[in-house]
């Protein structure tokens, strides 16, 4: 098993190598992996470490292909990880204004640090391989406009089967835009919730009302604002489903599959009065949902832990809550193909058969949610997927089986077009 570099080093590069080694060995979820960083690690070092780890995972396909042509027998994980981190740093040296001497610095630094973390023999291997990578990766041109799926997949670091799927769905130009989008580090977005005072002046406004970009180096100010509930870290794409639902002041709203609670808070802030009932099942997500719902202010908020597919109406009644609601939102588990820029490891965990599996599960959740909609009520089905099978396909299949519902409106956000996370939402009305 890969060994994590001791936290006492508290330096970005060796810590990143340790985390990458573990990821190469165990393919641990990236969010779980980053929790291994020591809490005491300084903000700048922590940010650099995360940047390096995310960069390796984001560009893994391209780096892995290049290394595969240079290294016949992969070394042990810590040395392999040093090669991956150095390769990502070389990719970063591309572009206008790049320092011509930077690749040589990357080579020297990676060799010296490998001496400390591994052995002299392994440092010599790193020296030989990274020197060759330095002649290949910086300035490497992207594939041409009519490049085959395999070439696009390697350069833009996506599974070939997924690139072929997108080419068939979106065409060459849009697929290229999506691949480029996913390879661009995402800014940190936040939503200002405090109506009693204006947003902090250091937050940078966006074109989406209430949403801001958080500049780097502001974590000391961000922490207290998050704790007080004035600020919530949230991508503008999350607003799509809530805007379509159109919750009204004084209305009772049911938010299904609600954890971690971002959409519940959006609903709360939209209505300013009424009741929000948030339901989810995974125990691992309930604590965060509970924490977020503790910041709802004057709105009556209830948290219910229940399996939607195992009689949610009965559980709601047991809690003294209605079993039907005029407004219901269900944000279903999905492939996350709309949020790959943020969730950089999703593309490496996703399997070709997952879309059909997700669609079956989503259809079952959709049907269960429909039972909780009051006559004349509204139901919004939403995903953070850009795949038709999880969006239009699921909605069409639902409407074929549920004649009492009609589709009123839909909104699909393609990330490379709207410039935020991808999402899809469908508003249905019950007779």
PAKE-841971 format. One record per residue (C-alpha): residue in three letters; x, y, z. Coordinates in pm, whole numbers, plus 50000, padded with zeros to 5 digits. Layout:
<nodes>
<milo->ALA, xx->X, yy->Y, zz->Z>
...
</nodes>
This chain:
<nodes>
<milo->UNK, xx->50000, yy->50000, zz->50000>
<milo->UNK, xx->50122, yy->50351, zz->49924>
<milo->UNK, xx->50265, yy->50545, zz->50216>
<milo->UNK, xx->50157, yy->50900, zz->50296>
<milo->UNK, xx->50439, yy->51145, zz->50357>
<milo->UNK, xx->50455, yy->51232, zz->50726>
<milo->UNK, xx->50242, yy->51539, zz->50809>
<milo->UNK, xx->50536, yy->51690, zz->50998>
<milo->UNK, xx->50698, yy->51779, zz->50662>
<milo->UNK, xx->50414, yy->52023, zz->50604>
<milo->UNK, xx->50525, yy->52102, zz->50252>
<milo->UNK, xx->50312, yy->52103, zz->49942>
<milo->UNK, xx->50525, yy->51894, zz->49705>
<milo->UNK, xx->50606, yy->51590, zz->49923>
<milo->UNK, xx->50254, yy->51591, zz->50066>
<milo->UNK, xx->50110, yy->51595, zz->49714>
<milo->UNK, xx->50337, yy->51307, zz->49613>
<milo->UNK, xx->50218, yy->51106, zz->49912>
<milo->UNK, xx->49853, yy->51167, zz->49828>
<milo->UNK, xx->49903, yy->51088, zz->49460>
<milo->UNK, xx->50082, yy->50766, zz->49557>
<milo->UNK, xx->49782, yy->50665, zz->49763>
<milo->UNK, xx->49543, yy->50756, zz->49480>
<milo->UNK, xx->49743, yy->50550, zz->49229>
<milo->UNK, xx->49737, yy->50257, zz->49470>
<milo->UNK, xx->49380, yy->50267, zz->49605>
<milo->UNK, xx->49189, yy->50508, zz->49376>
<milo->UNK, xx->49040, yy->50664, zz->49685>
<milo->UNK, xx->48780, yy->50937, zz->49624>
<milo->UNK, xx->48959, yy->51268, zz->49588>
<milo->UNK, xx->48752, yy->51444, zz->49855>
<milo->UNK, xx->48828, yy->51164, zz->50103>
<milo->UNK, xx->49193, yy->51170, zz->50000>
<milo->UNK, xx->49230, yy->51542, zz->50069>
<milo->UNK, xx->49094, yy->51496, zz->50421>
<milo->UNK, xx->49424, yy->51326, zz->50503>
<milo->UNK, xx->49606, yy->51658, zz->50494>
<milo->UNK, xx->49695, yy->51775, zz->50845>
<milo->UNK, xx->49471, yy->52051, zz->50978>
<milo->UNK, xx->49778, yy->52251, zz->51078>
<milo->UNK, xx->49915, yy->52274, zz->50724>
<milo->UNK, xx->49946, yy->52641, zz->50629>
<milo->UNK, xx->49688, yy->52783, zz->50389>
<milo->UNK, xx->49931, yy->52853, zz->50102>
<milo->UNK, xx->50094, yy->52510, zz->50135>
<milo->UNK, xx->49754, yy->52340, zz->50156>
<milo->UNK, xx->49631, yy->52524, zz->49846>
<milo->UNK, xx->49945, yy->52433, zz->49649>
<milo->UNK, xx->49922, yy->52069, zz->49757>
<milo->UNK, xx->49559, yy->52048, zz->49648>
<milo->UNK, xx->49646, yy->52217, zz->49319>
<milo->UNK, xx->49914, yy->51957, zz->49247>
<milo->UNK, xx->49696, yy->51659, zz->49341>
<milo->UNK, xx->49395, yy->51785, zz->49145>
<milo->UNK, xx->49622, yy->51866, zz->48850>
<milo->UNK, xx->49762, yy->51513, zz->48838>
<milo->UNK, xx->49417, yy->51356, zz->48854>
<milo->UNK, xx->49276, yy->51602, zz->48599>
<milo->UNK, xx->49560, yy->51531, zz->48351>
<milo->UNK, xx->49611, yy->51167, zz->48448>
<milo->UNK, xx->49538, yy->51022, zz->48103>
<milo->UNK, xx->49785, yy->51243, zz->47923>
<milo->UNK, xx->50057, yy->51193, zz->48185>
<milo->UNK, xx->50000, yy->50819, zz->48207>
<milo->UNK, xx->50026, yy->50781, zz->47829>
<milo->UNK, xx->50352, yy->50978, zz->47818>
<milo->UNK, xx->50504, yy->50780, zz->48105>
<milo->UNK, xx->50390, yy->50453, zz->47953>
<milo->UNK, xx->50608, yy->50524, zz->47651>
<milo->UNK, xx->50912, yy->50599, zz->47865>
<milo->UNK, xx->50898, yy->50356, zz->48159>
<milo->UNK, xx->50881, yy->49984, zz->48081>
<milo->UNK, xx->50839, yy->49870, zz->48442>
<milo->UNK, xx->50654, yy->50111, zz->48674>
<milo->UNK, xx->50850, yy->50185, zz->48994>
<milo->UNK, xx->50699, yy->50173, zz->49340>
<milo->UNK, xx->50411, yy->50409, zz->49410>
<milo->UNK, xx->50601, yy->50692, zz->49580>
<milo->UNK, xx->50847, yy->50719, zz->49290>
<milo->UNK, xx->50569, yy->50683, zz->49037>
<milo->UNK, xx->50380, yy->50962, zz->49212>
<milo->UNK, xx->50687, yy->51187, zz->49200>
<milo->UNK, xx->50692, yy->51135, zz->48821>
<milo->UNK, xx->50324, yy->51223, zz->48792>
<milo->UNK, xx->50354, yy->51540, zz->48998>
<milo->UNK, xx->50662, yy->51652, zz->48803>
<milo->UNK, xx->50480, yy->51578, zz->48476>
<milo->UNK, xx->50187, yy->51797, zz->48579>
<milo->UNK, xx->50426, yy->52077, zz->48671>
<milo->UNK, xx->50576, yy->52048, zz->48322>
<milo->UNK, xx->50230, yy->52075, zz->48166>
<milo->UNK, xx->50182, yy->52393, zz->48370>
<milo->UNK, xx->50491, yy->52548, zz->48211>
<milo->UNK, xx->50311, yy->52569, zz->47876>
<milo->UNK, xx->50146, yy->52884, zz->47749>
<milo->UNK, xx->50226, yy->53245, zz->47676>
<milo->UNK, xx->50466, yy->53416, zz->47912>
<milo->UNK, xx->50601, yy->53087, zz->48045>
<milo->UNK, xx->50953, yy->53091, zz->48186>
<milo->UNK, xx->51179, yy->52908, zz->47940>
<milo->UNK, xx->51393, yy->52785, zz->48226>
<milo->UNK, xx->51105, yy->52645, zz->48428>
<milo->UNK, xx->51118, yy->52286, zz->48291>
<milo->UNK, xx->51481, yy->52256, zz->48406>
<milo->UNK, xx->51377, yy->52378, zz->48751>
<milo->UNK, xx->51102, yy->52115, zz->48762>
<milo->UNK, xx->51356, yy->51844, zz->48675>
<milo->UNK, xx->51602, yy->51956, zz->48943>
<milo->UNK, xx->51337, yy->51995, zz->49214>
<milo->UNK, xx->51175, yy->51657, zz->49148>
<milo->UNK, xx->51512, yy->51481, zz->49159>
<milo->UNK, xx->51619, yy->51645, zz->49484>
<milo->UNK, xx->51289, yy->51572, zz->49657>
<milo->UNK, xx->51290, yy->51211, zz->49536>
<milo->UNK, xx->51629, yy->51167, zz->49701>
<milo->UNK, xx->51464, yy->51263, zz->50031>
<milo->UNK, xx->51149, yy->51056, zz->49983>
<milo->UNK, xx->51284, yy->50746, zz->49809>
<milo->UNK, xx->51642, yy->50649, zz->49718>
<milo->UNK, xx->51934, yy->50764, zz->49506>
<milo->UNK, xx->51861, yy->50495, zz->49247>
<milo->UNK, xx->51499, yy->50609, zz->49221>
<milo->UNK, xx->51613, yy->50972, zz->49199>
<milo->UNK, xx->51830, yy->50878, zz->48900>
<milo->UNK, xx->51525, yy->50719, zz->48736>
<milo->UNK, xx->51323, yy->51036, zz->48801>
<milo->UNK, xx->51604, yy->51246, zz->48656>
<milo->UNK, xx->51616, yy->51044, zz->48334>
<milo->UNK, xx->51239, yy->51026, zz->48285>
<milo->UNK, xx->51149, yy->51383, zz->48379>
<milo->UNK, xx->51420, yy->51515, zz->48145>
<milo->UNK, xx->51252, yy->51327, zz->47860>
<milo->UNK, xx->50909, yy->51451, zz->47970>
<milo->UNK, xx->51045, yy->51806, zz->47968>
<milo->UNK, xx->51110, yy->51767, zz->47596>
<milo->UNK, xx->50758, yy->51635, zz->47532>
<milo->UNK, xx->50495, yy->51792, zz->47756>
<milo->UNK, xx->50560, yy->52168, zz->47761>
<milo->UNK, xx->50407, yy->52324, zz->47455>
<milo->UNK, xx->50263, yy->51997, zz->47328>
<milo->UNK, xx->49998, yy->52100, zz->47071>
<milo->UNK, xx->49640, yy->51974, zz->47112>
<milo->UNK, xx->49491, yy->51738, zz->46853>
<milo->UNK, xx->49347, yy->51890, zz->46536>
<milo->UNK, xx->48977, yy->51969, zz->46484>
<milo->UNK, xx->48904, yy->51633, zz->46319>
<milo->UNK, xx->49112, yy->51422, zz->46557>
<milo->UNK, xx->48973, yy->51077, zz->46646>
<milo->UNK, xx->48824, yy->51004, zz->46987>
<milo->UNK, xx->49136, yy->50824, zz->47109>
<milo->UNK, xx->49361, yy->51125, zz->47040>
<milo->UNK, xx->49118, yy->51361, zz->47210>
<milo->UNK, xx->49083, yy->51125, zz->47505>
<milo->UNK, xx->49458, yy->51102, zz->47561>
<milo->UNK, xx->49538, yy->51473, zz->47531>
<milo->UNK, xx->49236, yy->51592, zz->47731>
<milo->UNK, xx->49259, yy->51303, zz->47980>
<milo->UNK, xx->48916, yy->51142, zz->47953>
<milo->UNK, xx->48822, yy->50776, zz->47900>
<milo->UNK, xx->48798, yy->50704, zz->47525>
<milo->UNK, xx->48451, yy->50547, zz->47560>
<milo->UNK, xx->48323, yy->50868, zz->47721>
<milo->UNK, xx->48467, yy->51087, zz->47445>
<milo->UNK, xx->48303, yy->50862, zz->47183>
<milo->UNK, xx->47972, yy->50893, zz->47369>
<milo->UNK, xx->47996, yy->51273, zz->47374>
<milo->UNK, xx->48095, yy->51290, zz->47007>
<milo->UNK, xx->47782, yy->51094, zz->46921>
<milo->UNK, xx->47564, yy->51313, zz->47147>
<milo->UNK, xx->47708, yy->51663, zz->47100>
<milo->UNK, xx->47922, yy->51655, zz->46787>
<milo->UNK, xx->48290, yy->51739, zz->46745>
<milo->UNK, xx->48286, yy->52112, zz->46826>
<milo->UNK, xx->48078, yy->52089, zz->47146>
<milo->UNK, xx->48270, yy->51783, zz->47266>
<milo->UNK, xx->48597, yy->51969, zz->47221>
<milo->UNK, xx->48454, yy->52259, zz->47423>
<milo->UNK, xx->48339, yy->52025, zz->47700>
<milo->UNK, xx->48679, yy->51854, zz->47719>
<milo->UNK, xx->48859, yy->52188, zz->47735>
<milo->UNK, xx->48615, yy->52308, zz->48002>
<milo->UNK, xx->48673, yy->52003, zz->48221>
<milo->UNK, xx->49050, yy->52054, zz->48205>
<milo->UNK, xx->49027, yy->52411, zz->48339>
<milo->UNK, xx->49057, yy->52454, zz->48717>
<milo->UNK, xx->48729, yy->52579, zz->48861>
<milo->UNK, xx->48699, yy->52901, zz->49059>
<milo->UNK, xx->48549, yy->52891, zz->49406>
<milo->UNK, xx->48192, yy->53021, zz->49404>
<milo->UNK, xx->47988, yy->53128, zz->49704>
<milo->UNK, xx->47640, yy->53265, zz->49769>
<milo->UNK, xx->47578, yy->53554, zz->50008>
<milo->UNK, xx->47285, yy->53474, zz->50240>
<milo->UNK, xx->47284, yy->53757, zz->50494>
<milo->UNK, xx->47002, yy->53999, zz->50407>
<milo->UNK, xx->47089, yy->54235, zz->50690>
<milo->UNK, xx->47411, yy->54360, zz->50530>
<milo->UNK, xx->47581, yy->54378, zz->50191>
<milo->UNK, xx->47822, yy->54110, zz->50076>
<milo->UNK, xx->48183, yy->54135, zz->50187>
<milo->UNK, xx->48364, yy->54378, zz->49959>
<milo->UNK, xx->48637, yy->54130, zz->49870>
<milo->UNK, xx->48384, yy->53891, zz->49712>
<milo->UNK, xx->48381, yy->53932, zz->49334>
<milo->UNK, xx->48029, yy->53964, zz->49181>
<milo->UNK, xx->47923, yy->53731, zz->48900>
<milo->UNK, xx->47652, yy->53756, zz->48638>
<milo->UNK, xx->47431, yy->53534, zz->48858>
<milo->UNK, xx->47251, yy->53730, zz->49127>
<milo->UNK, xx->47370, yy->53651, zz->49478>
<milo->UNK, xx->47667, yy->53442, zz->49362>
<milo->UNK, xx->48027, yy->53554, zz->49397>
<milo->UNK, xx->48374, yy->53434, zz->49312>
<milo->UNK, xx->48595, yy->53389, zz->49616>
<milo->UNK, xx->48949, yy->53516, zz->49556>
<milo->UNK, xx->49241, yy->53312, zz->49684>
<milo->UNK, xx->49402, yy->53387, zz->50018>
<milo->UNK, xx->49077, yy->53477, zz->50194>
<milo->UNK, xx->49019, yy->53167, zz->50403>
<milo->UNK, xx->49065, yy->53347, zz->50738>
<milo->UNK, xx->48767, yy->53569, zz->50644>
<milo->UNK, xx->48566, yy->53290, zz->50481>
<milo->UNK, xx->48566, yy->53058, zz->50782>
<milo->UNK, xx->48370, yy->53285, zz->51021>
<milo->UNK, xx->48121, yy->53378, zz->50746>
<milo->UNK, xx->48054, yy->53010, zz->50676>
<milo->UNK, xx->48012, yy->52940, zz->51046>
<milo->UNK, xx->47761, yy->53222, zz->51087>
<milo->UNK, xx->47563, yy->53117, zz->50780>
<milo->UNK, xx->47622, yy->53447, zz->50600>
<milo->UNK, xx->47811, yy->53269, zz->50322>
<milo->UNK, xx->47761, yy->52931, zz->50158>
<milo->UNK, xx->48004, yy->52776, zz->49909>
<milo->UNK, xx->47790, yy->52689, zz->49609>
<milo->UNK, xx->47814, yy->52680, zz->49230>
<milo->UNK, xx->47563, yy->52893, zz->49036>
<milo->UNK, xx->47446, yy->52579, zz->48856>
<milo->UNK, xx->47260, yy->52470, zz->49169>
<milo->UNK, xx->47011, yy->52756, zz->49130>
<milo->UNK, xx->46858, yy->52608, zz->48814>
<milo->UNK, xx->46624, yy->52356, zz->48980>
<milo->UNK, xx->46511, yy->52594, zz->49254>
<milo->UNK, xx->46434, yy->52873, zz->49008>
<milo->UNK, xx->46227, yy->52631, zz->48802>
<milo->UNK, xx->46037, yy->52511, zz->49109>
<milo->UNK, xx->45960, yy->52871, zz->49203>
<milo->UNK, xx->45894, yy->52819, zz->49578>
<milo->UNK, xx->45646, yy->53072, zz->49717>
<milo->UNK, xx->45644, yy->53256, zz->50051>
<milo->UNK, xx->45457, yy->53058, zz->50315>
<milo->UNK, xx->45459, yy->52740, zz->50106>
<milo->UNK, xx->45556, yy->52394, zz->50229>
<milo->UNK, xx->45834, yy->52251, zz->50013>
<milo->UNK, xx->45971, yy->51896, zz->50015>
<milo->UNK, xx->46335, yy->51857, zz->49911>
<milo->UNK, xx->46422, yy->51494, zz->49834>
<milo->UNK, xx->46775, yy->51351, zz->49812>
<milo->UNK, xx->46853, yy->51677, zz->49990>
<milo->UNK, xx->47202, yy->51630, zz->50134>
<milo->UNK, xx->47428, yy->51819, zz->50168>
<milo->UNK, xx->47157, yy->52086, zz->50173>
<milo->UNK, xx->47259, yy->52349, zz->49921>
<milo->UNK, xx->46927, yy->52345, zz->49738>
<milo->UNK, xx->46735, yy->52336, zz->50067>
<milo->UNK, xx->46911, yy->52657, zz->50170>
<milo->UNK, xx->46835, yy->52812, zz->49832>
<milo->UNK, xx->46467, yy->52729, zz->49884>
<milo->UNK, xx->46475, yy->52874, zz->50235>
<milo->UNK, xx->46630, yy->53197, zz->50113>
<milo->UNK, xx->46381, yy->53221, zz->49827>
<milo->UNK, xx->46066, yy->53188, zz->50039>
<milo->UNK, xx->46179, yy->53362, zz->50360>
<milo->UNK, xx->45877, yy->53202, zz->50533>
<milo->UNK, xx->45696, yy->52870, zz->50529>
<milo->UNK, xx->45828, yy->52519, zz->50577>
<milo->UNK, xx->46109, yy->52318, zz->50420>
<milo->UNK, xx->46119, yy->51942, zz->50472>
<milo->UNK, xx->46450, yy->51788, zz->50365>
<milo->UNK, xx->46474, yy->51411, zz->50326>
<milo->UNK, xx->46773, yy->51191, zz->50257>
<milo->UNK, xx->46896, yy->50848, zz->50359>
<milo->UNK, xx->47278, yy->50818, zz->50374>
<milo->UNK, xx->47393, yy->50855, zz->50733>
<milo->UNK, xx->47726, yy->50990, zz->50609>
<milo->UNK, xx->47550, yy->51290, zz->50452>
<milo->UNK, xx->47289, yy->51358, zz->50718>
<milo->UNK, xx->47526, yy->51538, zz->50956>
<milo->UNK, xx->47619, yy->51797, zz->50696>
<milo->UNK, xx->47255, yy->51839, zz->50595>
<milo->UNK, xx->47164, yy->51888, zz->50962>
<milo->UNK, xx->47439, yy->52148, zz->51001>
<milo->UNK, xx->47324, yy->52343, zz->50696>
<milo->UNK, xx->46958, yy->52333, zz->50796>
<milo->UNK, xx->47050, yy->52478, zz->51134>
<milo->UNK, xx->47108, yy->52805, zz->50947>
<milo->UNK, xx->46761, yy->52842, zz->50795>
<milo->UNK, xx->46661, yy->53141, zz->51005>
<milo->UNK, xx->46285, yy->53202, zz->51040>
<milo->UNK, xx->46177, yy->52927, zz->50801>
<milo->UNK, xx->46041, yy->52613, zz->50968>
<milo->UNK, xx->46285, yy->52338, zz->50872>
<milo->UNK, xx->46253, yy->51966, zz->50929>
<milo->UNK, xx->46510, yy->51696, zz->50857>
<milo->UNK, xx->46393, yy->51343, zz->50787>
<milo->UNK, xx->46623, yy->51045, zz->50742>
<milo->UNK, xx->46438, yy->50795, zz->50526>
<milo->UNK, xx->46471, yy->50584, zz->50214>
<milo->UNK, xx->46248, yy->50737, zz->49947>
<milo->UNK, xx->46205, yy->50394, zz->49787>
<milo->UNK, xx->46086, yy->50233, zz->50111>
<milo->UNK, xx->45771, yy->50419, zz->50206>
<milo->UNK, xx->45874, yy->50779, zz->50270>
<milo->UNK, xx->45513, yy->50888, zz->50319>
<milo->UNK, xx->45477, yy->50670, zz->50630>
<milo->UNK, xx->45800, yy->50809, zz->50776>
<milo->UNK, xx->45683, yy->51165, zz->50714>
<milo->UNK, xx->45357, yy->51091, zz->50897>
<milo->UNK, xx->45551, yy->50940, zz->51188>
<milo->UNK, xx->45727, yy->51274, zz->51220>
<milo->UNK, xx->45396, yy->51458, zz->51222>
<milo->UNK, xx->45458, yy->51594, zz->50873>
<milo->UNK, xx->45230, yy->51597, zz->50567>
<milo->UNK, xx->45261, yy->51311, zz->50320>
<milo->UNK, xx->45185, yy->51541, zz->50022>
<milo->UNK, xx->45330, yy->51881, zz->49928>
<milo->UNK, xx->45243, yy->52156, zz->49678>
<milo->UNK, xx->45609, yy->52181, zz->49573>
<milo->UNK, xx->45852, yy->51889, zz->49555>
<milo->UNK, xx->46212, yy->51891, zz->49434>
<milo->UNK, xx->46413, yy->51575, zz->49371>
<milo->UNK, xx->46779, yy->51614, zz->49279>
<milo->UNK, xx->46872, yy->51257, zz->49191>
<milo->UNK, xx->47211, yy->51083, zz->49217>
<milo->UNK, xx->47368, yy->51081, zz->48871>
<milo->UNK, xx->47686, yy->51043, zz->48667>
<milo->UNK, xx->47807, yy->51397, zz->48756>
<milo->UNK, xx->47906, yy->51458, zz->48395>
<milo->UNK, xx->47807, yy->51823, zz->48433>
<milo->UNK, xx->48041, yy->51886, zz->48725>
<milo->UNK, xx->48362, yy->51714, zz->48616>
<milo->UNK, xx->48555, yy->52039, zz->48631>
<milo->UNK, xx->48500, yy->52038, zz->49009>
<milo->UNK, xx->48499, yy->51662, zz->49067>
<milo->UNK, xx->48818, yy->51577, zz->48883>
<milo->UNK, xx->48818, yy->51205, zz->48966>
<milo->UNK, xx->48463, yy->51132, zz->48848>
<milo->UNK, xx->48570, yy->51055, zz->48492>
<milo->UNK, xx->48808, yy->50785, zz->48616>
<milo->UNK, xx->48543, yy->50624, zz->48837>
<milo->UNK, xx->48260, yy->50632, zz->48583>
<milo->UNK, xx->48188, yy->50311, zz->48390>
<milo->UNK, xx->48015, yy->50280, zz->48053>
<milo->UNK, xx->47723, yy->50086, zz->48200>
<milo->UNK, xx->47661, yy->50343, zz->48473>
<milo->UNK, xx->47429, yy->50556, zz->48260>
<milo->UNK, xx->47170, yy->50282, zz->48218>
<milo->UNK, xx->47206, yy->50185, zz->48584>
<milo->UNK, xx->47161, yy->50546, zz->48695>
<milo->UNK, xx->46859, yy->50590, zz->48469>
<milo->UNK, xx->46682, yy->50290, zz->48624>
<milo->UNK, xx->46748, yy->50418, zz->48975>
<milo->UNK, xx->46651, yy->50773, zz->48881>
<milo->UNK, xx->46324, yy->50650, zz->48731>
<milo->UNK, xx->46237, yy->50467, zz->49052>
<milo->UNK, xx->46315, yy->50774, zz->49265>
<milo->UNK, xx->46116, yy->50996, zz->49028>
<milo->UNK, xx->45810, yy->50772, zz->49059>
<milo->UNK, xx->45841, yy->50763, zz->49439>
<milo->UNK, xx->45868, yy->51143, zz->49451>
<milo->UNK, xx->45552, yy->51179, zz->49241>
<milo->UNK, xx->45350, yy->51008, zz->49516>
<milo->UNK, xx->45436, yy->51293, zz->49752>
<milo->UNK, xx->45305, yy->51571, zz->49525>
<milo->UNK, xx->44967, yy->51713, zz->49625>
<milo->UNK, xx->44695, yy->51744, zz->49357>
<milo->UNK, xx->44764, yy->52056, zz->49155>
<milo->UNK, xx->45121, yy->52060, zz->49285>
<milo->UNK, xx->45460, yy->52098, zz->49118>
<milo->UNK, xx->45744, yy->51851, zz->49087>
<milo->UNK, xx->46097, yy->51932, zz->48969>
<milo->UNK, xx->46331, yy->51652, zz->48861>
<milo->UNK, xx->46695, yy->51762, zz->48843>
<milo->UNK, xx->47043, yy->51625, zz->48784>
<milo->UNK, xx->47398, yy->51755, zz->48749>
<milo->UNK, xx->47438, yy->51543, zz->48436>
<milo->UNK, xx->47458, yy->51653, zz->48072>
<milo->UNK, xx->47362, yy->51308, zz->47945>
<milo->UNK, xx->47028, yy->51264, zz->47768>
<milo->UNK, xx->46978, yy->50917, zz->47917>
<milo->UNK, xx->46966, yy->51066, zz->48268>
<milo->UNK, xx->46764, yy->51373, zz->48172>
<milo->UNK, xx->46516, yy->51371, zz->47883>
<milo->UNK, xx->46517, yy->50991, zz->47871>
<milo->UNK, xx->46413, yy->50955, zz->48236>
<milo->UNK, xx->46150, yy->51229, zz->48210>
<milo->UNK, xx->45995, yy->51083, zz->47895>
<milo->UNK, xx->45978, yy->50737, zz->48051>
<milo->UNK, xx->45815, yy->50885, zz->48362>
<milo->UNK, xx->45549, yy->51070, zz->48162>
<milo->UNK, xx->45468, yy->50754, zz->47967>
<milo->UNK, xx->45378, yy->50582, zz->48297>
<milo->UNK, xx->45223, yy->50873, zz->48489>
<milo->UNK, xx->44936, yy->51027, zz->48295>
<milo->UNK, xx->44845, yy->51261, zz->48579>
<milo->UNK, xx->45160, yy->51470, zz->48525>
<milo->UNK, xx->45252, yy->51709, zz->48244>
<milo->UNK, xx->45585, yy->51869, zz->48158>
<milo->UNK, xx->45559, yy->52248, zz->48179>
<milo->UNK, xx->45915, yy->52368, zz->48138>
<milo->UNK, xx->46274, yy->52248, zz->48131>
<milo->UNK, xx->46617, yy->52405, zz->48160>
<milo->UNK, xx->46945, yy->52240, zz->48061>
<milo->UNK, xx->47273, yy->52413, zz->48140>
<milo->UNK, xx->47565, yy->52293, zz->47928>
<milo->UNK, xx->47876, yy->52403, zz->48117>
<milo->UNK, xx->48082, yy->52514, zz->47819>
<milo->UNK, xx->47790, yy->52739, zz->47715>
<milo->UNK, xx->47667, yy->52882, zz->48048>
<milo->UNK, xx->48016, yy->52899, zz->48206>
<milo->UNK, xx->47924, yy->52728, zz->48532>
<milo->UNK, xx->47856, yy->52368, zz->48636>
<milo->UNK, xx->47624, yy->52170, zz->48413>
<milo->UNK, xx->47275, yy->52085, zz->48530>
<milo->UNK, xx->46930, yy->51988, zz->48406>
<milo->UNK, xx->46589, yy->52052, zz->48559>
<milo->UNK, xx->46235, yy->51962, zz->48449>
<milo->UNK, xx->45917, yy->52116, zz->48594>
<milo->UNK, xx->45608, yy->51894, zz->48596>
<milo->UNK, xx->45254, yy->51976, zz->48709>
<milo->UNK, xx->45016, yy->51728, zz->48867>
<milo->UNK, xx->44647, yy->51739, zz->48771>
</nodes>
